[in-house]
Amino acid sequence: MAMFSVAPRRPSRYAQRRSGSCLTGRIVVNGRIDIGQGRNMIPSRQHLQADLHAILGDKGLLMGDADRHKHATDSSGWKSVPPWAVACPATTTEVSAVMALCNSHGIAVTPQGGLTGLAGGAVPVDDGLALSLHRMSGIVEFDARAGTLEVWAGTTLQQAQDYAEDQGFLLALDLGGRGSCQIGGNVSTNAGGNRVLRYGMTREQVLGLEAVLADGTVIDARNKLLKNNAGFDLKHLFIGTEGTLGVVTRITLRLRALPRSQCVALCGCARFEDAIGLLRAADSSLGSHLTAFEAMWQEFHDSALEVTPGSRRTLDAEYPLYVLIEPRGGDQARDQEALEQFLGEVAEDGLIGDAVVSQSSGDVARLWSLRDASGEIARSLQKFANLDVSVAIGDMENFI
């Protein structure tokens, strides 16, 4: 998943071109391009390489073909652009020094997270620098009283989730690429994920952060307060802005109470209008326990079955639309009974044709594996353009 792509400071007579989510610059001197075309500036690149090595050391600067090709694309399959080099800083100080150095040389920088993005945002700029934050990984601080968790940007989502759960808390953000995607990438794209219905987007999970601007300036906007009206809330400039303003290096996350129950149902709907009615009914009957409501068209559902090892069809009949419903609460037996009663009521109302309810944690994982298969489905396609867009519910059927 892409984190941030930052443009160098704008010099005079500056020409810009787009590549991925990054801006790269070129200066025209005496009728020829000198900056942004490394082959014409061999001595300058040699000096830049030496300076980067002085900052990052042997482990932090990767120049080999294998490393460059590894960081040439993300999971979109859009295109492959090997960067000139891969910088792997281990601290905020190193990120700052790298950004300041590249800014002074006019070198485009494309920071990268877990490379799980499906829209090409982490594809580097030709002859630019890839900035991988995988070495900046781990827990910085956990505060049980405040219910906060501070992590480095290169920490995977699952690592943060597991740590929070071990402490008896829930990190509400969740998505299929949890094992590979990094928190910094989740922040830069303002990821929605599976639980957005109850807990909101990534923005609602971030209390504060630290970021580095294109010129190396470090912005410390870390904060543990849920209620904070002390002036400008700078973190919002870096959440969801897709790499236009800076590189996120540390994040303070809000944790929630860990639910004691989890039930999942997969329902079959004959019409899109039935799915809308099902959503309204679930919101009314299940209330604050309703954590997820994920609609899957038949083509997606069937493709997920094909690419997910060990999966099998759970409903006897085929439906144009499948809906995954998940309530989470405080009592497994009671919440399971409430879900089954709700499904019986909506079946009588004709909103669903059939449903299956999880009976174990294995069932929960198996049902969720269908929704989590979007990345595998994308990689199985030959030619496609993948975009992450939001559509109003009333317009969704016509859009699809």
Kinemage of the C-alpha trace (Angstrom):
@kinemage 1
@onewidth
@group {chain A} dominant
@subgroup {mainchain}
@vectorlist {calphas} color= white
{ca met a 1} P 0.000 0.000 0.000
{ca ala a 2} L 1.340 3.446 -0.881
{ca met a 3} L 2.163 5.831 1.928
{ca phe a 4} L 3.226 9.268 0.689
{ca ser a 5} L 4.853 10.525 -2.474
{ca val a 6} L 6.475 13.903 -2.048
{ca ala a 7} L 7.543 16.402 -4.679
{ca pro a 8} L 10.825 18.311 -4.416
{ca arg a 9} L 10.792 22.057 -3.775
{ca arg a 10} L 9.772 23.907 -6.916
{ca pro a 11} L 12.784 25.493 -8.678
{ca ser a 12} L 12.666 28.085 -11.451
{ca arg a 13} L 11.667 26.985 -14.950
{ca tyr a 14} L 10.226 23.815 -13.461
{ca ala a 15} L 8.353 21.264 -15.553
{ca gln a 16} L 6.142 18.673 -13.888
{ca arg a 17} L 4.854 15.307 -14.979
{ca arg a 18} L 2.653 12.791 -13.219
{ca ser a 19} L 3.713 9.201 -12.509
{ca gly a 20} L 1.773 7.134 -9.992
{ca ser a 21} L 0.987 9.414 -7.068
{ca cys a 22} L 4.264 11.308 -7.250
{ca leu a 23} L 5.408 14.548 -8.849
{ca thr a 24} L 8.870 14.654 -10.324
{ca gly a 25} L 10.753 17.733 -11.425
{ca arg a 26} L 13.083 18.647 -14.294
{ca ile a 27} L 15.221 21.766 -14.737
{ca val a 28} L 16.005 22.927 -18.261
{ca val a 29} L 19.538 24.340 -18.557
{ca asn a 30} L 20.980 25.474 -21.884
{ca gly a 31} L 18.294 23.635 -23.762
{ca arg a 32} L 18.753 20.181 -22.137
{ca ile a 33} L 17.243 18.403 -19.145
{ca asp a 34} L 19.710 17.899 -16.299
{ca ile a 35} L 17.699 17.089 -13.133
{ca gly a 36} L 15.337 14.135 -13.198
{ca gln a 37} L 17.425 12.426 -15.903
{ca gly a 38} L 20.117 10.641 -13.873
{ca arg a 39} L 21.996 9.380 -16.913
{ca asn a 40} L 22.907 12.984 -17.829
{ca met a 41} L 24.075 13.730 -14.284
{ca ile a 42} L 26.357 10.768 -13.457
{ca pro a 43} L 28.709 12.740 -11.131
{ca ser a 44} L 25.731 14.236 -9.271
{ca arg a 45} L 24.148 10.813 -8.788
{ca gln a 46} L 27.458 9.434 -7.565
{ca his a 47} L 27.631 12.162 -4.953
{ca leu a 48} L 23.977 11.547 -4.033
{ca gln a 49} L 24.642 7.828 -3.629
{ca ala a 50} L 27.591 8.516 -1.364
{ca asp a 51} L 25.552 10.941 0.742
{ca leu a 52} L 22.643 8.486 1.018
{ca his a 53} L 25.033 5.727 2.070
{ca ala a 54} L 26.472 7.983 4.744
{ca ile a 55} L 22.953 8.511 6.107
{ca leu a 56} L 21.600 4.975 5.783
{ca gly a 57} L 24.562 2.588 5.801
{ca asp a 58} L 24.792 -0.744 3.979
{ca lys a 59} L 21.424 -2.045 5.234
{ca gly a 60} L 19.599 1.161 4.440
{ca leu a 61} L 20.557 1.782 0.807
{ca leu a 62} L 19.713 -0.882 -1.783
{ca met a 63} L 21.042 -0.509 -5.331
{ca gly a 64} L 20.990 -4.075 -6.685
{ca asp a 65} L 18.717 -5.113 -9.528
{ca ala a 66} L 16.817 -7.646 -7.382
{ca asp a 67} L 15.986 -5.018 -4.740
{ca arg a 68} L 15.065 -2.400 -7.323
{ca his a 69} L 12.707 -4.804 -9.126
{ca lys a 70} L 11.158 -5.890 -5.817
{ca his a 71} L 10.153 -2.267 -5.223
{ca ala a 72} L 9.165 -1.541 -8.837
{ca thr a 73} L 5.411 -2.031 -8.397
{ca asp a 74} L 2.615 -2.792 -5.937
{ca ser a 75} L -0.233 -5.331 -6.038
{ca ser a 76} L -2.081 -3.421 -8.750
{ca gly a 77} L -0.140 -5.069 -11.576
{ca trp a 78} L -0.466 -1.705 -13.314
{ca lys a 79} L 3.147 -1.345 -14.425
{ca ser a 80} L 6.666 -1.963 -13.172
{ca val a 81} L 9.100 0.951 -12.797
{ca pro a 82} L 12.359 0.023 -11.033
{ca pro a 83} L 13.566 2.994 -8.977
{ca trp a 84} L 17.097 4.332 -9.219
{ca ala a 85} L 17.636 3.160 -5.634
{ca val a 86} L 15.709 2.013 -2.563
{ca ala a 87} L 16.204 3.882 0.713
{ca cys a 88} L 15.280 1.987 3.895
{ca pro a 89} L 15.563 4.385 6.836
{ca ala a 90} L 15.337 3.073 10.392
{ca thr a 91} L 14.510 6.330 12.216
{ca thr a 92} L 12.652 9.592 11.708
{ca thr a 93} L 16.021 11.372 11.689
{ca glu a 94} L 17.128 9.271 8.731
{ca val a 95} L 13.853 9.927 6.877
{ca ser a 96} L 14.365 13.649 7.427
{ca ala a 97} L 17.940 13.548 6.153
{ca val a 98} L 16.971 11.524 3.062
{ca met a 99} L 14.099 13.862 2.188
{ca ala a 100} L 16.248 16.968 2.627
{ca leu a 101} L 19.001 15.491 0.475
{ca cys a 102} L 16.646 14.417 -2.324
{ca asn a 103} L 14.930 17.792 -2.183
{ca ser a 104} L 18.248 19.561 -2.713
{ca his a 105} L 19.037 17.296 -5.701
{ca gly a 106} L 15.530 17.509 -7.213
{ca ile a 107} L 15.034 13.736 -6.898
{ca ala a 108} L 11.459 12.420 -6.810
{ca val a 109} L 10.679 10.200 -3.808
{ca thr a 110} L 7.956 7.537 -3.673
{ca pro a 111} L 7.546 6.142 -0.140
{ca gln a 112} L 6.262 2.575 0.015
{ca gly a 113} L 4.510 0.489 2.632
{ca gly a 114} L 3.529 -3.155 2.259
{ca leu a 115} L 2.972 -2.800 -1.510
{ca thr a 116} L -0.561 -4.183 -1.133
{ca gly a 117} L -2.270 -1.273 -2.899
{ca leu a 118} L -4.438 -2.124 -5.889
{ca ala a 119} L -4.473 1.283 -7.594
{ca gly a 120} L -0.787 1.801 -8.478
{ca gly a 121} L -0.070 4.487 -5.888
{ca ala a 122} L 3.240 2.929 -4.795
{ca val a 123} L 4.717 2.558 -8.296
{ca pro a 124} L 7.934 4.629 -8.295
{ca val a 125} L 8.857 7.436 -10.634
{ca asp a 126} L 11.334 6.508 -13.353
{ca asp a 127} L 14.872 7.260 -12.147
{ca gly a 128} L 13.531 8.324 -8.740
{ca leu a 129} L 13.997 6.994 -5.220
{ca ala a 130} L 11.756 4.453 -3.489
{ca leu a 131} L 11.503 5.058 0.263
{ca ser a 132} L 10.634 1.807 2.049
{ca leu a 133} L 9.639 2.130 5.710
{ca his a 134} L 9.754 -1.593 6.513
{ca arg a 135} L 12.650 -1.101 8.948
{ca met a 136} L 10.586 1.417 10.932
{ca ser a 137} L 8.370 -1.248 12.441
{ca gly a 138} L 7.157 -2.068 15.928
{ca ile a 139} L 5.346 -0.767 18.977
{ca val a 140} L 6.537 2.583 20.342
{ca glu a 141} L 4.197 2.913 23.334
{ca phe a 142} L 1.034 1.340 24.748
{ca asp a 143} L -1.080 3.275 27.254
{ca ala a 144} L -3.797 1.146 28.860
{ca arg a 145} L -5.324 4.052 30.783
{ca ala a 146} L -5.636 6.255 27.719
{ca gly a 147} L -6.463 3.327 25.430
{ca thr a 148} L -3.830 4.319 22.885
{ca leu a 149} L -1.150 2.548 20.876
{ca glu a 150} L 1.748 4.356 19.206
{ca val a 151} L 3.433 2.491 16.350
{ca trp a 152} L 6.027 3.091 13.681
{ca ala a 153} L 4.582 3.584 10.193
{ca gly a 154} L 6.129 0.366 8.876
{ca thr a 155} L 4.253 -1.798 11.393
{ca thr a 156} L 1.841 -4.200 9.718
{ca leu a 157} L -1.814 -3.835 10.555
{ca gln a 158} L -1.985 -7.392 11.892
{ca gln a 159} L 1.002 -6.834 14.168
{ca ala a 160} L -0.755 -3.818 15.700
{ca gln a 161} L -4.078 -5.682 15.903
{ca asp a 162} L -2.517 -8.690 17.635
{ca tyr a 163} L -0.653 -6.529 20.137
{ca ala a 164} L -3.819 -4.613 21.017
{ca glu a 165} L -5.810 -7.839 21.415
{ca asp a 166} L -3.136 -9.313 23.684
{ca gln a 167} L -3.642 -6.284 25.930
{ca gly a 168} L -7.418 -6.740 25.920
{ca phe a 169} L -8.178 -3.996 23.380
{ca leu a 170} L -9.433 -3.771 19.798
{ca leu a 171} L -7.765 -1.857 16.983
{ca ala a 172} L -10.923 -1.302 14.975
{ca leu a 173} L -9.320 -0.890 11.547
{ca asp a 174} L -9.377 -4.169 9.608
{ca leu a 175} L -8.965 -5.196 5.969
{ca gly a 176} L -8.034 -8.231 3.929
{ca gly a 177} L -4.373 -7.288 3.474
{ca arg a 178} L -3.836 -7.012 7.239
{ca gly a 179} L -0.856 -9.375 7.216
{ca ser a 180} L 1.153 -7.263 4.740
{ca cys a 181} L -0.272 -3.744 4.637
{ca gln a 182} L 1.372 -1.191 6.904
{ca ile a 183} L -0.202 1.363 9.231
{ca gly a 184} L 1.488 4.237 7.386
{ca gly a 185} L -0.169 3.151 4.151
{ca asn a 186} L -3.538 2.769 5.875
{ca val a 187} L -3.204 6.345 7.112
{ca ser a 188} L -2.092 7.809 3.778
{ca thr a 189} L -5.091 6.298 1.978
{ca asn a 190} L -7.551 6.773 4.881
{ca ala a 191} L -8.478 3.103 4.500
{ca gly a 192} L -12.059 2.156 5.258
{ca gly a 193} L -11.896 -1.572 5.805
{ca asn a 194} L -14.406 -4.093 7.080
{ca arg a 195} L -15.609 -2.296 10.217
{ca val a 196} L -16.179 1.194 8.865
{ca leu a 197} L -19.925 0.900 9.508
{ca arg a 198} L -19.408 0.870 13.276
{ca tyr a 199} L -16.020 2.474 13.875
{ca gly a 200} L -15.485 4.766 10.886
{ca met a 201} L -12.546 5.247 8.530
{ca thr a 202} L -8.866 5.188 9.494
{ca arg a 203} L -9.179 8.897 10.271
{ca glu a 204} L -11.382 8.023 13.252
{ca gln a 205} L -8.709 5.640 14.610
{ca val a 206} L -5.833 8.175 14.488
{ca leu a 207} L -5.326 10.503 17.455
{ca gly a 208} L -1.999 11.919 16.346
{ca leu a 209} L 1.020 11.357 14.109
{ca glu a 210} L 4.518 12.410 13.166
{ca ala a 211} L 5.400 13.281 9.573
{ca val a 212} L 8.366 14.502 7.531
{ca leu a 213} L 7.904 17.134 4.826
{ca ala a 214} L 9.656 17.212 1.444
{ca asp a 215} L 12.428 19.504 2.722
{ca gly a 216} L 13.110 17.288 5.752
{ca thr a 217} L 11.101 19.284 8.273
{ca val a 218} L 9.662 17.028 10.994
{ca ile a 219} L 6.065 17.736 12.061
{ca asp a 220} L 5.297 16.299 15.516
{ca ala a 221} L 1.492 16.213 15.808
{ca arg a 222} L 1.309 13.240 18.169
{ca asn a 223} L -1.549 13.342 20.635
{ca lys a 224} L -3.410 10.970 22.985
{ca leu a 225} L -6.474 13.105 23.579
{ca leu a 226} L -9.849 12.185 22.116
{ca lys a 227} L -11.081 15.685 22.899
{ca asn a 228} L -8.448 18.088 21.642
{ca asn a 229} L -9.392 21.621 20.620
{ca ala a 230} L -5.937 23.159 21.030
{ca gly a 231} L -5.583 24.944 17.695
{ca phe a 232} L -4.985 23.355 14.295
{ca asp a 233} L -5.252 19.559 14.171
{ca leu a 234} L -2.413 19.010 11.706
{ca lys a 235} L -2.807 15.231 11.492
{ca his a 236} L -5.740 15.632 9.110
{ca leu a 237} L -3.420 17.148 6.496
{ca phe a 238} L -1.646 13.792 6.209
{ca ile a 239} L -4.552 11.347 6.507
{ca gly a 240} L -5.939 10.313 3.136
{ca thr a 241} L -3.933 12.858 1.137
{ca glu a 242} L -2.207 10.124 -0.897
{ca gly a 243} L 1.355 11.340 -0.520
{ca thr a 244} L 1.015 14.972 -1.453
{ca leu a 245} L 2.251 16.562 1.787
{ca gly a 246} L 4.688 14.362 3.693
{ca val a 247} L 5.923 10.976 4.906
{ca val a 248} L 4.131 9.639 7.992
{ca thr a 249} L 6.651 8.060 10.382
{ca arg a 250} L 4.760 7.440 13.667
{ca ile a 251} L 1.066 7.133 14.487
{ca thr a 252} L -0.892 7.247 17.748
{ca leu a 253} L -3.938 4.993 17.400
{ca arg a 254} L -7.170 4.949 19.367
{ca leu a 255} L -8.074 1.554 20.838
{ca arg a 256} L -11.551 0.283 21.762
{ca ala a 257} L -12.884 -2.257 24.208
{ca leu a 258} L -12.448 -5.782 22.844
{ca pro a 259} L -15.867 -7.358 22.111
{ca arg a 260} L -16.447 -10.746 23.742
{ca ser a 261} L -18.588 -12.177 20.947
{ca gln a 262} L -18.393 -12.475 17.170
{ca cys a 263} L -21.074 -13.887 14.880
{ca val a 264} L -21.098 -13.856 11.088
{ca ala a 265} L -23.901 -14.605 8.643
{ca leu a 266} L -23.818 -14.902 4.853
{ca cys a 267} L -27.149 -14.045 3.243
{ca gly a 268} L -28.452 -14.386 -0.303
{ca cys a 269} L -30.526 -11.531 -1.769
{ca ala a 270} L -32.535 -11.621 -4.988
{ca arg a 271} L -32.511 -7.842 -5.594
{ca phe a 272} L -30.388 -4.834 -4.735
{ca glu a 273} L -33.415 -3.208 -3.088
{ca asp a 274} L -33.641 -6.219 -0.774
{ca ala a 275} L -30.047 -5.636 0.315
{ca ile a 276} L -30.849 -2.021 1.154
{ca gly a 277} L -33.867 -3.157 3.152
{ca leu a 278} L -31.669 -5.711 4.911
{ca leu a 279} L -29.191 -2.992 5.880
{ca arg a 280} L -31.925 -0.806 7.356
{ca ala a 281} L -33.396 -3.751 9.240
{ca ala a 282} L -29.991 -4.796 10.595
{ca asp a 283} L -29.249 -1.256 11.739
{ca ser a 284} L -32.578 -1.143 13.566
{ca ser a 285} L -32.528 -4.633 15.116
{ca leu a 286} L -28.840 -5.202 15.826
{ca gly a 287} L -28.078 -1.583 16.665
{ca ser a 288} L -24.633 -0.748 18.023
{ca his a 289} L -23.593 -4.420 17.805
{ca leu a 290} L -23.628 -4.259 13.996
{ca thr a 291} L -19.958 -4.126 13.025
{ca ala a 292} L -19.911 -5.079 9.354
{ca phe a 293} L -22.330 -5.219 6.417
{ca glu a 294} L -20.499 -6.220 3.235
{ca ala a 295} L -22.362 -6.685 -0.074
{ca met a 296} L -20.802 -8.899 -2.747
{ca trp a 297} L -22.202 -9.237 -6.255
{ca gln a 298} L -22.420 -12.771 -7.618
{ca glu a 299} L -19.404 -12.347 -9.922
{ca phe a 300} L -17.235 -11.333 -6.978
{ca his a 301} L -18.575 -14.120 -4.751
{ca asp a 302} L -17.941 -16.801 -7.376
{ca ser a 303} L -14.472 -15.446 -8.159
{ca ala a 304} L -13.633 -15.481 -4.450
{ca leu a 305} L -14.562 -19.154 -4.294
{ca glu a 306} L -12.208 -19.862 -7.193
{ca val a 307} L -9.149 -18.090 -5.772
{ca thr a 308} L -9.570 -19.010 -2.083
{ca pro a 309} L -8.005 -22.396 -1.219
{ca gly a 310} L -10.364 -24.773 0.573
{ca ser a 311} L -13.440 -22.600 0.068
{ca arg a 312} L -16.832 -24.043 -0.789
{ca arg a 313} L -20.272 -22.743 -1.625
{ca thr a 314} L -22.243 -22.256 1.593
{ca leu a 315} L -25.748 -21.540 0.244
{ca asp a 316} L -27.631 -24.142 -1.786
{ca ala a 317} L -28.979 -21.700 -4.373
{ca glu a 318} L -27.182 -18.981 -6.326
{ca tyr a 319} L -28.098 -15.329 -5.765
{ca pro a 320} L -27.381 -12.104 -7.641
{ca leu a 321} L -26.164 -10.538 -4.396
{ca tyr a 322} L -24.567 -11.904 -1.220
{ca val a 323} L -24.342 -9.974 2.044
{ca leu a 324} L -22.000 -10.698 4.931
{ca ile a 325} L -23.317 -9.435 8.295
{ca glu a 326} L -21.266 -9.336 11.479
{ca pro a 327} L -22.489 -8.234 14.925
{ca arg a 328} L -20.026 -8.155 17.844
{ca gly a 329} L -21.104 -7.753 21.465
{ca gly a 330} L -20.622 -8.994 25.002
{ca asp a 331} L -22.308 -12.421 25.160
{ca gln a 332} L -21.703 -15.066 22.490
{ca ala a 333} L -24.804 -17.202 23.146
{ca arg a 334} L -27.164 -14.247 23.444
{ca asp a 335} L -25.750 -12.434 20.422
{ca gln a 336} L -25.876 -15.609 18.320
{ca glu a 337} L -29.526 -16.091 19.243
{ca ala a 338} L -30.306 -12.445 18.431
{ca leu a 339} L -28.683 -12.781 14.991
{ca glu a 340} L -30.580 -15.977 14.174
{ca gln a 341} L -33.861 -14.408 15.285
{ca phe a 342} L -33.166 -11.362 13.117
{ca leu a 343} L -32.432 -13.544 10.078
{ca gly a 344} L -35.704 -15.410 10.577
{ca glu a 345} L -37.611 -12.123 10.610
{ca val a 346} L -36.013 -10.731 7.437
{ca ala a 347} L -36.544 -14.093 5.707
{ca glu a 348} L -40.259 -13.870 6.481
{ca asp a 349} L -40.252 -10.335 5.064
{ca gly a 350} L -38.696 -11.625 1.838
{ca leu a 351} L -35.472 -9.645 2.154
{ca ile a 352} L -33.265 -12.759 2.002
{ca gly a 353} L -33.711 -16.106 0.303
{ca asp a 354} L -31.339 -18.072 2.517
{ca ala a 355} L -28.601 -17.573 5.105
{ca val a 356} L -25.898 -19.462 6.936
{ca val a 357} L -24.607 -18.496 10.409
{ca ser a 358} L -21.150 -19.210 11.818
{ca gln a 359} L -20.973 -21.801 14.578
{ca ser a 360} L -17.263 -21.537 15.381
{ca ser a 361} L -14.239 -19.296 14.959
{ca gly a 362} L -13.305 -21.430 11.950
{ca asp a 363} L -16.644 -20.624 10.334
{ca val a 364} L -16.046 -16.925 10.990
{ca ala a 365} L -12.661 -17.073 9.262
{ca arg a 366} L -14.040 -19.074 6.333
{ca leu a 367} L -16.914 -16.683 5.679
{ca trp a 368} L -14.676 -13.629 5.965
{ca ser a 369} L -12.176 -15.201 3.556
{ca leu a 370} L -14.680 -14.590 0.750
{ca arg a 371} L -14.738 -10.843 1.358
{ca asp a 372} L -10.988 -10.717 1.975
{ca ala a 373} L -10.215 -12.250 -1.431
{ca ser a 374} L -10.289 -8.965 -3.362
{ca gly a 375} L -6.502 -8.854 -3.702
{ca glu a 376} L -6.310 -12.421 -4.967
{ca ile a 377} L -9.124 -11.725 -7.441
{ca ala a 378} L -7.321 -8.650 -8.772
{ca arg a 379} L -4.086 -10.593 -9.266
{ca ser a 380} L -5.972 -13.280 -11.207
{ca leu a 381} L -7.247 -10.797 -13.806
{ca gln a 382} L -5.341 -10.192 -17.023
{ca lys a 383} L -6.144 -6.599 -17.948
{ca phe a 384} L -8.051 -4.247 -15.691
{ca ala a 385} L -8.057 -0.758 -14.205
{ca asn a 386} L -8.568 -0.851 -10.459
{ca leu a 387} L -9.872 2.179 -8.547
{ca asp a 388} L -11.068 2.600 -4.978
{ca val a 389} L -14.183 4.757 -5.196
{ca ser a 390} L -17.215 5.471 -3.046
{ca val a 391} L -20.696 5.673 -4.505
{ca ala a 392} L -23.911 6.799 -2.858
{ca ile a 393} L -26.116 3.817 -2.013
{ca gly a 394} L -28.935 5.162 -4.174
{ca asp a 395} L -26.623 5.269 -7.219
{ca met a 396} L -24.795 2.026 -6.583
{ca glu a 397} L -26.941 -0.388 -8.598
{ca asn a 398} L -26.778 1.739 -11.759
{ca phe a 399} L -23.046 2.286 -11.284
{ca ile a 400} L -22.368 -1.442 -11.010
